[in-house]
Amino acid sequence: MFNRIFQHRIFGGKGKLFALSVLVGVITTFAVVALKMLAQFFHRQTAELAQIAPWMQWVVPAFPAVGILFCIVFVRYILRRDKYVKSLDMVIQSTTEGHGKIPFHHSFAHIITSGVAVGLGGSAGLEAPSALTGSAIGSNIARWLKLSRESCVLLLACGGSAGIAAVFNSPIAGTLFACEILLPSMSLPALAPLLMSSAAATLLAGWLYTGPQFLQTAVQWKMVNVPYYVLVGLIAGLVSAYIIKITILVARHMHKLRSVWIRGLVGSVILYLFFLLFPQLMGEGYQYIAALAYGETGRVTAGILNHPSMLLVLLPLLFLLKPLVSGLTLESGGDGGIFGPSLFCGAMMGYFLYKVLTLCGIPGLTPGVFICTGMGGILAGVMHAPLTGIFLIAELTGGFQLLLPLMIVSGLSCFVSKNLVRYNVYKSMIVEKGGNPEPTEASLILEQIQVHQIMQTDMVTFRQNQRLGELMKIMLEVKQSIYPVVEEDGTLSGIIREEDMRRFVYKETIHNLVLACDLMLPPEPILHSDDTLKDAALFFDRIRCWHLPVCDNGRLVGMLSKADVLDCFKEKISSKPELF
């Protein structure tokens, strides 16, 4: 008996999901490590080629175009796909719609495409591909095991959190990322598997990958500088809204070019010019963030503004041009994410504000604080996820002593960005594609149920030539408020309402003179059996009726009442299971 209880509690139900969340985290980590190693390999090769001769400075900016061309060829001729989603908007839609389904090829394809594209200098990050890969792994494991929709969504979120945790070595940020961005609503019970998946990913990634870490810095902040952190938060909100808008604008204009080859060519030419003038825009740009943090500003000034005195001109150009260049990289056919560019913009903006305030004669400012809070603020504003921005930067930099400045900046940035742009960058993409980024729970439930599942099929029907007296007898015997009038073959001719017949109850002289065809009204908008209850609810509200006929090929198959829809909705709401 103890063994049965142990197996049921530990290896059945939630215990099984708990174990699967760890498994998803482990598999995702192997995928993310492979992605990082592939990107590092191409990055090293590119750096070595750049040192061959001085004339290579004209060739290196063309390497991202090679990455874009590779991605296009790989997607069209290896994956054989006309469409290839590279953003997390697909993941968010699958969780908000409650099905948690992501095509299998996303479990491995982004390892190759984003590894090559970013490694060759594409202006994007590896974080979104990592999260997308992990989400696809979790989703497909759940589908292979034929788990419920809720379990599929949970494992998808576990994969996404593990992807962020593995790529950044930040388990708390990975968990919060899943809660704030991937899942439609915060679920406290779901935190346990999310935490385990992120923890497993972080531990394994730290053991497998020994490459360069992002940035480790110990900085102190002063209470008297809080007003300046408020300024950073407000400006970060404005820049975040700009990043969202410019990303959507680039996508909108690039998609006007129907051919993927023309998009790739046009984008590659524009990117070459940008990279030639501003080589700092190539790749993720994390090396420039570290250079600013360690005071090596000479490494940042390059290209046409290759002079220390031009730093204040260069920095705003970099954080204003980076989202434009990143959008071009992705929309031209490359693969990557917006995480890296957001961190780059935040660091450049933060250091720029530090230099401006310092030139204004304000003493006691620390550049590391402005860089870190700038990154957290931009990330929080672009994602509309303040907790993710706070803890990601704290874990990345080892600067947990900066929690208070990060809270101020991330909170203000998110507030300002939300007031300027309704949705974050991913949900804005969903809106741009014509989708609904935040469907209500009621809408999702009604979309999952078809009319034939709850319609009434045993209703009494009339013929057109039946007399009123006969109809009256049937009405007194049957509790039905609406009566369909049908032909011999079942084709719907019209409907008769009970209240319309009650007017003639005491007019017996006409009971044998009036026929059903004299009383019937044209049928209301007709539903089909495969319509959803959401379609039916729209009709009920639009024409303010209580019953609708259901027909297939013109023949009556049932009736649907508003009361049946409401009862079904209440039942689904009361029986909806938790994620975990």
C-alpha positions as CSV (number, residue, x, y, z in Angstrom):
1,M,0.0,0.0,0.0
2,F,2.9,2.4,0.9
3,N,4.4,1.7,-2.5
4,R,1.2,2.5,-4.3
5,I,0.8,5.8,-2.4
6,F,4.5,6.6,-3.1
7,Q,4.1,5.9,-6.8
8,H,0.9,7.9,-7.1
9,R,2.1,10.9,-5.1
10,I,5.7,11.1,-6.4
11,F,5.6,9.6,-9.9
12,G,2.0,10.3,-10.8
13,G,0.2,13.6,-11.5
14,K,2.2,16.6,-10.3
15,G,5.3,14.5,-9.4
16,K,5.5,13.5,-13.0
17,L,5.3,17.1,-14.2
18,F,7.9,18.1,-11.6
19,A,10.3,15.5,-13.0
20,L,9.5,16.5,-16.6
21,S,10.3,20.2,-15.8
22,V,13.8,19.2,-14.8
23,L,14.2,17.0,-17.9
24,V,13.1,19.9,-20.1
25,G,15.6,22.2,-18.4
26,V,18.4,19.7,-18.9
27,I,17.6,19.1,-22.6
28,T,17.2,22.9,-23.2
29,T,20.6,23.5,-21.6
30,F,22.4,21.2,-24.1
31,A,20.6,23.0,-26.9
32,V,21.6,26.5,-25.6
33,V,25.2,25.5,-24.9
34,A,25.4,24.2,-28.5
35,L,24.0,27.5,-29.7
36,K,26.5,29.6,-27.7
37,M,29.5,27.4,-28.8
38,L,28.4,27.7,-32.5
39,A,28.1,31.4,-32.3
40,Q,31.4,31.7,-30.5
41,F,33.1,29.6,-33.2
42,F,31.9,31.8,-36.0
43,H,32.7,34.9,-33.9
44,R,36.3,33.8,-33.5
45,Q,36.7,33.0,-37.1
46,T,35.4,36.4,-38.1
47,A,37.8,38.1,-35.6
48,E,40.8,36.1,-37.0
49,L,39.9,37.0,-40.6
50,A,39.6,40.7,-39.7
51,Q,43.3,40.7,-38.7
52,I,44.6,39.3,-42.0
53,A,45.1,42.7,-43.7
54,P,43.9,46.3,-43.5
55,W,41.6,45.9,-46.5
56,M,39.5,43.3,-44.5
57,Q,37.8,46.3,-42.8
58,W,35.8,46.6,-46.0
59,V,35.0,42.8,-46.1
60,V,34.1,42.1,-42.5
61,P,30.9,44.3,-42.6
62,A,29.6,41.9,-45.3
63,F,29.8,38.8,-43.1
64,P,26.3,39.4,-41.6
65,A,25.0,39.3,-45.2
66,V,26.5,35.8,-45.5
67,G,24.7,34.8,-42.3
68,I,21.4,36.1,-43.6
69,L,21.9,34.3,-46.9
70,F,22.6,31.1,-45.0
71,C,19.5,31.4,-42.9
72,I,17.3,32.0,-46.0
73,V,18.7,28.9,-47.8
74,F,18.5,26.7,-44.7
75,V,14.9,27.6,-44.0
76,R,13.7,27.3,-47.6
77,Y,15.7,24.3,-48.8
78,I,16.5,22.3,-45.7
79,L,13.5,23.0,-43.5
80,R,11.3,23.6,-46.5
81,R,9.4,26.3,-44.8
82,D,7.9,29.5,-46.4
83,K,7.4,31.1,-42.9
84,Y,9.9,30.9,-40.1
85,V,9.0,32.5,-36.8
86,K,12.0,34.0,-35.0
87,S,10.3,36.0,-32.3
88,L,8.6,34.9,-29.1
89,D,5.3,36.2,-30.2
90,M,4.4,32.7,-31.4
91,V,5.2,31.3,-27.9
92,I,3.1,34.0,-26.2
93,Q,0.2,33.3,-28.5
94,S,0.3,29.5,-27.8
95,T,0.2,30.1,-24.1
96,T,-2.5,32.8,-24.1
97,E,-4.7,30.6,-26.4
98,G,-4.1,27.7,-24.0
99,H,-2.9,25.0,-26.4
100,G,0.9,25.3,-25.9
101,K,1.7,23.9,-29.4
102,I,4.9,24.8,-31.1
103,P,6.1,23.0,-34.3
104,F,8.9,20.5,-33.7
105,H,11.4,22.1,-36.0
106,H,11.8,25.0,-33.6
107,S,13.4,22.6,-31.2
108,F,16.6,22.5,-33.2
109,A,16.5,24.9,-36.1
110,H,17.3,28.1,-34.2
111,I,20.5,26.5,-32.8
112,I,21.8,26.6,-36.4
113,T,20.3,29.7,-37.8
114,S,20.8,32.1,-34.9
115,G,24.2,30.6,-34.1
116,V,25.4,31.3,-37.7
117,A,23.7,34.7,-38.1
118,V,24.8,36.2,-34.8
119,G,28.2,34.5,-34.9
120,L,28.9,36.2,-38.3
121,G,28.0,39.6,-36.9
122,G,24.2,39.8,-37.2
123,S,23.0,42.5,-34.9
124,A,20.8,40.4,-32.6
125,G,21.0,38.4,-29.4
126,L,20.9,34.7,-28.7
127,E,18.4,34.9,-25.8
128,A,15.1,34.8,-27.8
129,P,16.3,31.9,-29.9
130,S,17.3,30.1,-26.7
131,A,13.9,30.7,-25.1
132,L,12.1,29.7,-28.3
133,T,14.1,26.5,-28.6
134,G,13.5,25.6,-24.9
135,S,9.8,26.4,-25.3
136,A,9.5,24.1,-28.3
137,I,11.3,21.3,-26.5
138,G,8.9,21.6,-23.6
139,S,5.9,21.7,-25.8
140,N,6.9,18.7,-27.9
141,I,7.8,16.6,-24.9
142,A,4.3,17.3,-23.5
143,R,2.7,16.5,-26.8
144,W,4.6,13.2,-27.3
145,L,3.5,12.1,-23.8
146,K,-0.1,13.2,-24.6
147,L,-0.4,15.4,-21.6
148,S,-3.2,17.9,-21.0
149,R,-3.3,21.4,-22.5
150,E,-2.4,22.9,-19.1
151,S,0.6,20.6,-18.8
152,C,1.7,21.4,-22.3
153,V,1.6,25.2,-21.5
154,L,3.5,24.6,-18.2
155,L,6.3,22.6,-19.8
156,L,6.5,25.1,-22.6
157,A,7.1,27.8,-20.0
158,C,9.7,25.7,-18.2
159,G,11.6,25.4,-21.5
160,G,11.5,29.1,-22.0
161,S,12.7,29.9,-18.5
162,A,15.4,27.3,-18.8
163,G,16.6,28.9,-22.1
164,I,17.0,32.3,-20.5
165,A,18.6,30.8,-17.3
166,A,21.1,28.8,-19.4
167,V,22.1,31.6,-21.7
168,F,22.6,34.2,-18.9
169,N,23.3,31.9,-15.9
170,S,20.4,33.6,-14.2
171,P,17.8,31.2,-12.7
172,I,15.7,33.8,-11.0
173,A,15.4,36.0,-14.1
174,G,14.6,32.9,-16.2
175,T,11.7,32.1,-13.9
176,L,10.4,35.6,-13.8
177,F,10.7,35.9,-17.5
178,A,8.4,32.9,-17.9
179,C,5.9,34.4,-15.4
180,E,5.9,37.9,-16.8
181,I,6.2,37.4,-20.5
182,L,5.4,33.8,-21.5
183,L,2.5,32.9,-19.2
184,P,-0.8,34.8,-19.6
185,S,-1.1,35.2,-15.8
186,M,1.0,34.6,-12.8
187,S,0.4,31.2,-11.3
188,L,2.0,30.6,-7.9
189,P,1.8,26.8,-8.0
190,A,3.6,26.9,-11.3
191,L,6.6,28.6,-9.7
192,A,8.0,25.3,-8.3
193,P,8.5,23.5,-11.7
194,L,9.7,26.8,-13.3
195,L,12.3,27.3,-10.5
196,M,13.5,23.7,-10.8
197,S,13.8,23.9,-14.6
198,S,15.7,27.2,-14.4
199,A,18.0,25.9,-11.6
200,A,18.8,22.7,-13.5
201,A,19.6,24.7,-16.6
202,T,21.9,27.1,-14.7
203,L,23.8,24.4,-13.0
204,L,24.3,22.3,-16.1
205,A,25.2,25.4,-18.3
206,G,27.8,26.5,-15.7
207,W,29.4,23.0,-15.9
208,L,29.2,22.6,-19.7
209,Y,30.1,26.1,-20.9
210,T,33.3,27.7,-19.8
211,G,33.2,30.6,-22.3
212,P,33.4,34.3,-21.5
213,Q,30.8,35.5,-19.0
214,F,28.7,38.6,-19.6
215,L,30.0,41.1,-17.0
216,Q,30.9,40.9,-13.3
217,T,31.3,44.1,-11.5
218,A,30.9,45.3,-7.9
219,V,29.6,48.9,-7.8
220,Q,28.2,51.0,-5.0
221,W,25.5,53.6,-5.1
222,K,24.8,56.6,-3.0
223,M,21.4,57.7,-1.6
224,V,22.1,61.3,-2.8
225,N,22.1,60.1,-6.4
226,V,18.5,58.8,-6.3
227,P,17.2,61.8,-8.3
228,Y,19.6,60.9,-11.1
229,Y,18.4,57.3,-11.1
230,V,14.9,58.7,-11.5
231,L,16.1,60.6,-14.6
232,V,17.6,57.3,-16.0
233,G,14.3,55.6,-15.5
234,L,12.3,58.3,-17.3
235,I,14.6,58.4,-20.2
236,A,14.8,54.6,-20.4
237,G,11.1,54.5,-20.7
238,L,11.2,56.9,-23.7
239,V,14.0,54.9,-25.3
240,S,12.1,51.7,-24.7
241,A,9.0,53.0,-26.4
242,Y,11.2,54.1,-29.3
243,I,12.7,50.6,-29.6
244,I,9.3,49.0,-29.7
245,K,8.0,51.4,-32.3
246,I,11.1,51.3,-34.6
247,T,11.1,47.5,-34.4
248,I,7.5,47.3,-35.6
249,L,8.1,50.0,-38.2
250,V,11.0,48.1,-39.7
251,A,9.0,44.9,-39.8
252,R,6.0,46.7,-41.5
253,H,8.1,48.2,-44.2
254,M,10.3,45.2,-44.9
255,H,7.2,42.9,-45.3
256,K,6.1,45.2,-48.1
257,L,8.8,43.4,-50.1
258,R,7.1,40.2,-51.0
259,S,10.1,38.2,-52.1
260,V,12.3,36.9,-49.3
261,W,15.3,37.2,-51.6
262,I,14.7,40.8,-52.3
263,R,14.2,41.5,-48.6
264,G,17.5,39.7,-47.9
265,L,19.3,41.7,-50.6
266,V,17.9,45.1,-49.6
267,G,18.5,44.4,-45.9
268,S,22.1,43.2,-46.5
269,V,23.1,46.3,-48.5
270,I,21.7,48.7,-45.8
271,L,23.3,46.7,-43.1
272,Y,26.7,46.7,-44.8
273,L,26.6,50.5,-44.9
274,F,25.7,50.7,-41.2
275,F,28.3,48.2,-40.2
276,L,30.9,49.9,-42.3
277,L,30.3,53.3,-40.6
278,F,29.5,51.9,-37.1
279,P,31.2,48.5,-36.6
280,Q,30.0,48.6,-32.9
281,L,26.5,47.7,-34.1
282,M,27.7,44.2,-35.3
283,G,26.9,41.2,-33.2
284,E,25.5,41.3,-29.6
285,G,27.8,44.1,-28.6
286,Y,28.5,42.8,-25.1
287,Q,32.2,43.4,-25.5
288,Y,31.5,47.2,-25.7
289,I,29.3,47.1,-22.6
290,A,32.2,45.5,-20.7
291,A,34.6,48.1,-22.2
292,L,32.5,50.9,-20.8
293,A,32.1,49.3,-17.4
294,Y,35.9,48.8,-17.1
295,G,36.7,52.4,-18.4
296,E,38.1,51.2,-21.7
297,T,36.2,53.8,-23.8
298,G,38.8,53.7,-26.6
299,R,37.5,50.2,-27.6
300,V,34.1,51.8,-28.2
301,T,35.1,54.7,-30.5
302,A,35.6,53.2,-33.9
303,G,34.4,53.7,-37.4
304,I,33.8,57.3,-38.7
305,L,33.8,58.7,-35.1
306,N,37.2,57.2,-34.1
307,H,38.2,59.8,-31.6
308,P,37.7,60.0,-27.8
309,S,36.2,63.5,-28.1
310,M,33.4,62.1,-30.3
311,L,32.2,59.7,-27.6
312,L,29.2,61.9,-26.6
313,V,28.1,62.0,-30.2
314,L,28.7,58.3,-30.8
315,L,26.8,56.9,-27.8
316,P,23.3,58.3,-28.6
317,L,23.8,57.3,-32.2
318,L,24.6,53.7,-31.1
319,F,21.5,53.3,-28.8
320,L,19.2,54.9,-31.4
321,L,20.6,53.0,-34.4
322,K,20.9,49.6,-32.7
323,P,17.2,48.7,-32.7
324,L,16.9,49.8,-36.4
325,V,19.9,47.6,-37.4
326,S,18.6,44.7,-35.3
327,G,15.2,44.9,-36.9
328,L,16.8,44.9,-40.3
329,T,18.9,41.9,-39.4
330,L,15.8,39.9,-38.4
331,E,13.4,41.0,-41.1
332,S,16.0,40.5,-43.9
333,G,16.1,36.8,-43.0
334,G,18.6,36.6,-40.1
335,D,17.8,35.0,-36.8
336,G,18.1,36.3,-33.3
337,G,16.4,38.2,-30.5
338,I,15.8,41.7,-29.1
339,F,17.3,40.9,-25.6
340,G,20.9,41.6,-26.6
341,P,20.1,44.8,-28.5
342,S,18.1,46.0,-25.5
343,L,21.0,45.5,-23.1
344,F,23.3,47.2,-25.5
345,C,21.0,50.2,-25.9
346,G,20.6,50.4,-22.1
347,A,24.4,50.3,-21.4
348,M,25.1,53.0,-24.1
349,M,22.2,55.2,-22.8
350,G,23.3,54.8,-19.2
351,Y,26.9,55.7,-19.8
352,F,25.8,58.6,-22.0
353,L,23.8,60.0,-19.1
354,Y,26.7,59.5,-16.7
355,K,29.0,61.5,-19.0
356,V,26.5,64.3,-19.5
357,L,25.9,64.6,-15.7
358,T,29.6,64.4,-15.0
359,L,30.3,67.2,-17.5
360,C,27.6,69.3,-15.8
361,G,29.8,69.2,-12.7
362,I,27.9,66.6,-10.6
363,P,30.4,64.7,-8.4
364,G,30.2,61.2,-6.9
365,L,28.7,59.4,-9.9
366,T,29.7,55.8,-10.7
367,P,29.5,54.7,-14.4
368,G,28.8,51.1,-13.5
369,V,25.6,52.0,-11.7
370,F,24.4,54.0,-14.7
371,I,25.3,51.1,-17.1
372,C,23.6,48.5,-15.0
373,T,20.4,50.5,-14.3
374,G,20.3,51.6,-17.9
375,M,20.3,47.9,-19.1
376,G,17.7,47.0,-16.5
377,G,15.5,49.9,-17.4
378,I,15.6,49.4,-21.2
379,L,14.9,45.6,-20.8
380,A,12.0,46.3,-18.4
381,G,10.6,48.9,-20.7
382,V,10.9,46.9,-24.0
383,M,9.5,43.7,-22.4
384,H,7.0,45.5,-20.0
385,A,8.6,43.1,-17.4
386,P,10.1,45.1,-14.5
387,L,11.0,42.0,-12.4
388,T,12.8,40.4,-15.2
389,G,14.8,43.6,-15.8
390,I,15.7,43.9,-12.2
391,F,16.9,40.4,-11.4
392,L,18.4,39.7,-14.8
393,I,20.9,42.6,-14.4
394,A,21.4,41.8,-10.7
395,E,22.4,38.2,-11.6
396,L,24.3,39.1,-14.7
397,T,26.6,41.6,-13.0
398,G,26.6,40.1,-9.5
399,G,25.3,43.5,-8.4
400,F,22.5,42.6,-5.9
401,Q,23.5,45.7,-4.0
402,L,22.0,47.6,-6.9
403,L,18.5,46.2,-6.3
404,L,17.0,49.5,-5.1
405,P,18.4,51.6,-8.1
406,L,17.3,48.9,-10.4
407,M,13.8,48.9,-8.9
408,I,13.5,52.6,-9.3
409,V,14.7,52.6,-12.9
410,S,12.9,49.5,-14.1
411,G,9.6,50.5,-12.5
412,L,9.7,54.0,-14.0
413,S,10.8,52.8,-17.4
414,C,8.0,50.2,-17.5
415,F,5.5,52.8,-16.5
416,V,6.5,55.3,-19.1
417,S,6.8,52.7,-21.8
418,K,3.4,51.2,-21.1
419,N,1.8,54.7,-21.3
420,L,3.4,55.4,-24.7
421,V,3.1,51.9,-26.2
422,R,0.2,49.6,-25.1
423,Y,2.0,46.3,-25.6
424,N,5.5,45.0,-25.2
425,V,7.6,44.3,-28.3
426,Y,6.4,40.7,-28.7
427,K,2.7,41.5,-28.2
428,S,3.1,44.5,-30.5
429,M,4.3,42.0,-33.2
430,I,1.1,39.9,-32.6
431,V,-1.0,43.0,-33.1
432,E,1.0,43.9,-36.3
433,K,0.2,40.4,-37.7
434,G,-3.5,40.9,-36.9
435,G,-3.7,38.7,-33.8
436,N,-5.1,39.3,-30.3
437,P,-2.2,39.5,-27.8
438,E,-4.4,39.4,-24.7
439,P,-7.6,37.4,-25.3
440,T,-9.9,37.2,-22.3
441,E,-10.4,33.9,-20.5
442,A,-14.0,33.8,-21.6
443,S,-13.1,34.3,-25.3
444,L,-10.6,31.4,-25.1
445,I,-13.1,29.1,-23.5
446,L,-15.8,29.9,-26.0
447,E,-13.4,29.4,-28.9
448,Q,-12.6,25.8,-27.8
449,I,-16.2,24.6,-27.9
450,Q,-18.2,24.0,-31.1
451,V,-21.9,24.5,-31.4
452,H,-22.8,20.9,-32.1
453,Q,-21.4,19.9,-28.7
454,I,-24.2,21.6,-26.7
455,M,-27.0,22.4,-29.2
456,Q,-30.5,20.9,-28.7
457,T,-31.4,18.3,-31.3
458,D,-34.8,17.0,-29.9
459,M,-36.8,20.1,-30.6
460,V,-40.4,20.0,-32.1
461,T,-40.7,21.4,-35.6
462,F,-43.7,22.6,-37.7
463,R,-44.6,22.2,-41.4
464,Q,-45.7,25.2,-43.4
465,N,-49.2,23.8,-44.0
466,Q,-50.0,23.0,-40.4
467,R,-53.1,25.0,-39.1
468,L,-53.0,27.3,-36.1
469,G,-55.3,25.1,-34.0
470,E,-52.9,22.2,-34.4
471,L,-50.0,24.4,-33.5
472,M,-51.8,25.6,-30.4
473,K,-52.3,22.0,-29.1
474,I,-48.6,21.3,-29.6
475,M,-47.6,24.5,-27.9
476,L,-49.6,23.6,-24.8
477,E,-48.0,20.2,-24.5
478,V,-44.4,21.1,-25.3
479,K,-42.2,23.5,-23.2
480,Q,-40.5,25.3,-26.1
481,S,-40.2,29.0,-26.8
482,I,-39.3,28.9,-30.4
483,Y,-40.4,26.5,-33.2
484,P,-38.5,26.0,-36.4
485,V,-40.6,25.6,-39.6
486,V,-39.0,23.0,-42.0
487,E,-39.7,21.5,-45.4
488,E,-40.2,17.7,-45.9
489,D,-36.4,17.3,-46.5
490,G,-35.5,19.2,-43.3
491,T,-34.7,22.6,-45.0
492,L,-35.3,25.4,-42.6
493,S,-38.0,27.8,-43.9
494,G,-38.5,30.1,-40.9
495,I,-39.3,30.2,-37.2
496,I,-42.4,30.8,-35.1
497,R,-42.0,32.3,-31.6
498,E,-44.3,31.2,-28.8
499,E,-45.3,34.7,-27.9
500,D,-46.5,35.2,-31.5
501,M,-48.9,32.3,-31.2
502,R,-50.2,33.2,-27.8
503,R,-51.9,36.3,-29.3
504,F,-54.3,34.0,-31.0
505,V,-55.2,31.7,-28.1
506,Y,-58.7,33.1,-27.7
507,K,-59.3,33.8,-31.3
508,E,-60.7,30.4,-32.1
509,T,-62.5,31.5,-35.2
510,I,-59.2,31.8,-37.1
511,H,-57.5,28.6,-35.7
512,N,-58.5,26.7,-38.9
513,L,-57.8,29.6,-41.2
514,V,-54.2,30.6,-40.3
515,L,-51.3,28.3,-41.4
516,A,-47.8,28.1,-40.0
517,C,-46.4,29.8,-43.1
518,D,-48.6,32.8,-42.2
519,L,-47.0,33.1,-38.7
520,M,-43.4,32.3,-39.4
521,L,-40.6,34.8,-39.5
522,P,-37.4,34.6,-41.6
523,P,-34.8,32.6,-39.6
524,E,-32.4,34.5,-37.5
525,P,-28.7,34.5,-38.5
526,I,-28.0,30.8,-39.0
527,L,-25.2,29.0,-37.2
528,H,-23.3,26.0,-38.5
529,S,-22.6,23.0,-36.3
530,D,-18.8,23.6,-36.5
531,D,-19.1,27.2,-35.5
532,T,-17.6,28.1,-32.1
533,L,-19.6,29.3,-29.1
534,K,-17.7,32.6,-29.5
535,D,-19.3,33.0,-32.9
536,A,-22.7,32.3,-31.4
537,A,-22.1,34.7,-28.5
538,L,-21.4,37.5,-31.0
539,F,-24.7,36.8,-32.8
540,F,-26.6,36.7,-29.5
541,D,-25.3,40.1,-28.5
542,R,-25.6,41.7,-31.9
543,I,-29.3,40.9,-32.6
544,R,-30.4,40.5,-28.9
545,C,-32.1,37.1,-29.3
546,W,-32.2,34.0,-27.1
547,H,-32.3,31.2,-29.7
548,L,-30.4,30.6,-33.0
549,P,-31.1,27.8,-35.5
550,V,-28.2,25.5,-36.4
551,C,-28.1,24.3,-40.0
552,D,-25.7,22.2,-42.2
553,N,-26.2,22.6,-46.0
554,G,-29.5,24.4,-45.3
555,R,-31.0,21.6,-43.3
556,L,-31.9,22.1,-39.6
557,V,-29.8,20.0,-37.2
558,G,-30.4,21.8,-33.9
559,M,-31.2,24.9,-31.9
560,L,-28.8,26.8,-29.7
561,S,-30.0,28.9,-26.8
562,K,-28.1,31.7,-24.9
563,A,-28.9,29.9,-21.7
564,D,-27.1,26.7,-22.9
565,V,-24.0,28.9,-23.8
566,L,-24.0,30.5,-20.3
567,D,-24.4,27.1,-18.6
568,C,-21.6,25.6,-20.6
569,F,-19.3,28.6,-19.8
570,K,-20.0,28.4,-16.1
571,E,-19.2,24.7,-16.1
572,K,-15.9,25.2,-17.9
573,I,-14.9,28.0,-15.6
574,S,-15.6,26.0,-12.5
575,S,-13.8,22.9,-13.7
576,K,-10.7,24.6,-15.2
577,P,-7.6,22.9,-13.8
578,E,-4.5,24.7,-12.5
579,L,-1.3,24.7,-14.4
580,F,0.4,22.7,-11.7
